[in-house]
Amino acid sequence: MSGATRAEVCAVAVAELFRGDGEVLASSFGTVPALGARLAKASFEPDLMMTDGVACLVDGLQPLSGAAEGEPVVEGWLPFRQVFDLLWSGRRHVVMIASQIDRYGNHNFACIGEHARPRAQLLGMRGAPGNTIHHTTSYWVPEHGPRVFVEKVDVVSGVGYDRARQLGAAGRFHEIRGVVSNLGVFDFKTPDRRMRLASRHPGVEVEQVVAATGFELEIGPDVPETRAPTADELRLIRERIDPEGLREREVKG
Amino acid sequence: MDKRTSLAEAVAELRDGMTVGIGGWGSRRKPMALVREILRSGVRDLTVVSYGGPDVGLLCAADKVRRLVYGFVSLDSIPLEPMFRTARQAGRIEARELDEGMLQWGLYAAALRLPFLPTRAGLGTDVLPINPELRTVRSPYDDGEELVAMPALHLDVAFVHMNRADARGNAQFLGPDPYFDDLFCMAARRRFLSCEKIVETSDLRKAGSFHTLRIHRGLVDGVIEAPGGAHFTECPPDYPRDEAFQREYAAAARDPAAWSAFRARYLDLASEEEYRRAVRERSAAR
């Protein structure tokens, strides 16, 4: 279906990250990831579990702004303590925002510069170390550029494939499903688990992605286009999940 | 035993260099009246253990913090805590930054009087190099897995804020999440609990089911009735976060002149009563 905006293409790409996950907690940070996770649940992954962002598990379609569809149905209680239990048990897939990410998927949103005295203190480690070592993780980058896709992250808050490999048995639950940016979709389906350009969004050239990436990406001979949203998906996005168009504020074009 | 006391008496137990645990999470149900009392005291060089919010920001701004043990510091609706950022970027605090779950594990280990609890969280990340005291431990069983040995986080004093309590320290949360307040109390040598309202023990069950009685009197040394004691963080169902006030705080934090004015108006006051009056006057002016 044509006429989809870039933000809508990104949302569908995020939804695709959750394909096949079944009955796990789908957590997301950022507008497009929240939209994508809800789109997956409302279409091809109806068993995904989600929270209201506070302490309840809620079922049913949850609009981003919370206004349109009425109260979601509370199906469980998940205070922070149980969130930690659940994520250490592995039944979760999180999409986190990356302030920096390298070719093996090492991730940073803790701070920029030296940790002892950072140039810019960001979120801190938060749950990234525990998330990445215990369950499936994906990343969202709303503005793809060489300061985000870097040769070396300043601080490692999320474990990448090279470091997970060195851990042996302790790294066995590590999986980075994918990275979605405003330019394309990336995965680690390469022999040594380096980041690969899996698809470019419609209207984006491979050269554009290369120029915006601070390390050498694995690029196959024929990079496909990210799939376009279907008519049903666009209807869900525009009429039910994000009728206010919050997605367009996060990604332009 | 009647454990009712005052903010001043509770904070008077602090000594320079002590380790203080602060309950709540981000900008949610923080014992802010107790934090404001620390600001009024002369105590300094504290090690603060917190799922950090404006408690950490205010203590950093007042130069009370030597070391901070945390997973994050956030105002929730404003993701980055401005005073914490300033202190970090000036290199003014020793940052013992951990994964959020490791912090829980450290409190739990202290609560259970164990030297450590094992976890995978932290492996493969810079949590280990930035916390040089952390050690790993090998499983003694056939798997032989190497894990982080998260050491017990022993607290000298814990401060938490709950919705209701009785005079003996049985306490109740009425909001959606108990956070880790009971663990903070269990990990501490001295435990002080502020609450919105002190009620008769027999009235606790009128406000919520027994599941909400998260903290029992064996975990508490002092109880303080502090209505609005979590302001400007949220304390549902008693009150939501004062977002307008929080925005004013965050804006003031970015500008020295505005910060002086903010301090004079809300922090350099003789008592929590004066703070409450200043907040009321602010609301009335709008």
Boltz contact constraints between the chains, C-beta under 6 A:
constraints:
  - contact:
      token1: [A, 54]
      token2: [B, 176]
      max_distance: 6.0
  - contact:
      token1: [A, 55]
      token2: [B, 176]
      max_distance: 6.0
  - contact:
      token1: [A, 55]
      token2: [B, 177]
      max_distance: 6.0
  - contact:
      token1: [A, 79]
      token2: [B, 177]
      max_distance: 6.0
  - contact:
      token1: [A, 84]
      token2: [B, 101]
      max_distance: 6.0
  - contact:
      token1: [A, 84]
      token2: [B, 104]
      max_distance: 6.0
  - contact:
      token1: [A, 115]
      token2: [B, 130]
      max_distance: 6.0
  - contact:
      token1: [A, 117]
      token2: [B, 91]
      max_distance: 6.0
  - contact:
      token1: [A, 118]
      token2: [B, 88]
      max_distance: 6.0
  - contact:
      token1: [A, 121]
      token2: [B, 85]
      max_distance: 6.0
  - contact:
      token1: [A, 121]
      token2: [B, 88]
      max_distance: 6.0
  - contact:
      token1: [A, 121]
      token2: [B, 89]
      max_distance: 6.0
  - contact:
      token1: [A, 123]
      token2: [B, 72]
      max_distance: 6.0
  - contact:
      token1: [A, 124]
      token2: [B, 72]
      max_distance: 6.0
  - contact:
      token1: [A, 124]
      token2: [B, 97]
      max_distance: 6.0
  - contact:
      token1: [A, 125]
      token2: [B, 71]
      max_distance: 6.0
  - contact:
      token1: [A, 125]
      token2: [B, 97]
      max_distance: 6.0
  - contact:
      token1: [A, 125]
      token2: [B, 99]
      max_distance: 6.0
  - contact:
      token1: [A, 125]
      token2: [B, 127]
      max_distance: 6.0
  - contact:
      token1: [A, 126]
      token2: [B, 71]
      max_distance: 6.0
  - contact:
      token1: [A, 126]
      token2: [B, 72]
      max_distance: 6.0
  - contact:
      token1: [A, 126]
      token2: [B, 100]
      max_distance: 6.0
  - contact:
      token1: [A, 127]
      token2: [B, 100]
      max_distance: 6.0
  - contact:
      token1: [A, 129]
      token2: [B, 99]
      max_distance: 6.0
  - contact:
      token1: [A, 129]
      token2: [B, 121]
      max_distance: 6.0
  - contact:
      token1: [A, 129]
      token2: [B, 122]
      max_distance: 6.0
  - contact:
      token1: [A, 129]
      token2: [B, 125]
      max_distance: 6.0
  - contact:
      token1: [A, 129]
      token2: [B, 127]
      max_distance: 6.0
  - contact:
      token1: [A, 130]
      token2: [B, 99]
      max_distance: 6.0
  - contact:
      token1: [A, 130]
      token2: [B, 101]
      max_distance: 6.0
  - contact:
      token1: [A, 130]
      token2: [B, 121]
      max_distance: 6.0
  - contact:
      token1: [A, 133]
      token2: [B, 120]
      max_distance: 6.0
  - contact:
      token1: [A, 133]
      token2: [B, 123]
      max_distance: 6.0
  - contact:
      token1: [A, 155]
      token2: [B, 126]
      max_distance: 6.0
  - contact:
      token1: [A, 156]
      token2: [B, 125]
      max_distance: 6.0
  - contact:
      token1: [A, 156]
      token2: [B, 126]
      max_distance: 6.0
  - contact:
      token1: [A, 159]
      token2: [B, 124]
      max_distance: 6.0
  - contact:
      token1: [A, 159]
      token2: [B, 125]
      max_distance: 6.0
  - contact:
      token1: [A, 163]
      token2: [B, 124]
      max_distance: 6.0
  - contact:
      token1: [A, 164]
      token2: [B, 124]
      max_distance: 6.0
  - contact:
      token1: [A, 167]
      token2: [B, 123]
      max_distance: 6.0
  - contact:
      token1: [A, 167]
      token2: [B, 124]
      max_distance: 6.0
  - contact:
      token1: [A, 169]
      token2: [B, 145]
      max_distance: 6.0
  - contact:
      token1: [A, 170]
      token2: [B, 120]
      max_distance: 6.0
  - contact:
      token1: [A, 170]
      token2: [B, 123]
      max_distance: 6.0
  - contact:
      token1: [A, 170]
      token2: [B, 145]
      max_distance: 6.0
  - contact:
      token1: [A, 170]
      token2: [B, 146]
      max_distance: 6.0
